[in-house]
Amino acid sequence: MVPETYLKHIENTDGLFEIRVLSRSDIFRIFCFFDEGNLIIIGNGFQKKSQKTPKTEIDKALTIKREYEEQKQKS
């Protein structure tokens, strides 16, 4: 079990999670998702400068997830 402080499900995103990383006084977010329950696929990341996660970053992560799943189905 990983505390929500470090790994949080993003609501209304169909399986997208946010990894939270603190480095000195900077906060970084990295989006990820699970493949078949065990493999974690790392997507995009960004430096968080406000309390709310920018929708553009979530959309980018969902695009990466969709492209990954499409490529996996082809192979």
C-alpha positions, -999 to +999 in steps of 0.1 A: +000+000+000+013+034-010+000+064+010-021+089-010+006+115-001+027+099-028+003+082-052-032+094-059-059+083-083-071+112-105-109+113-105-128+108-137-098+097-157-102+059-161-072+047-143-048+076-143-027+082-112-005+110-100+029+104-084+039+132-061+076+141-056+090+168-034+125+180-041+137+207-017+109+233-020+098+222-055+068+199-061+067+176-091+038+155-105+042+125-127+013+108-143+012+070-145-012+041-151-012+004-145-009-022-172-024-056-163-022-047-126+015-050-120+034-029-145+034+009-139+036+030-171+051+064-165+037+092-187+043+129-185+054+150-156+055+187-147+065+210-119+034+220-099+031+257-092-005+259-081-029+239-060-050+226-089-035+203-115-037+219-150-063+203-173-038+205-202-014+182-182-042+157-175-053+157-212-017+151-222-014+121-198-047+107-211-034+110-247-002+091-237-024+064-220-047+060-250-017+058-274+000+032-253-032+011-252-037+014-289-001+003-297-004-026-273-035-039-290-016-038-324+012-059-312 
